[in-house]
Amino acid sequence: MKSIKKYIYITVGLIAVVLGAIGVALPILPTTPFLLLASYCFARGSERFNNWFINTKLYKNHLESFVNERAMTLKEKVTLLAFADFMLAFPLILIDSLIMKGVIVLLILCKFYYFIFRIKTISPEEKSIRKLKEEL
């Protein structure tokens, strides 16, 4: 059973990496949520895949500052929040239960609280400077 879970995590992680890489080129598709999912899946599924992923340019350019410092640029935050809100809008519109709608609205509010008050906002220049310091 554990090996099946491991392969599922690796498969989902690889799909998330591909979608995240596509998101780098297509502004419609957000990069960060897919890369966060890939990082989570690889950490759960395989140490080898996790080590490979954290050494890729994709990870270093888009996730490293978030993972190490809990910091993101405003553009990254807005993109991630917009994508999550877009995904939560479907059940919010389609579900008839007032209680479930309330739960979804509460989830949206918690998400905004977390991103506004718990994750530091840095400028793109500051992110570049931090990246250069890490490389040295």
Order of alpha helices (4+ residues) and beta strands (2+ residues): alpha-alpha-alpha-alpha-alpha-beta-alpha-alpha-beta-alpha
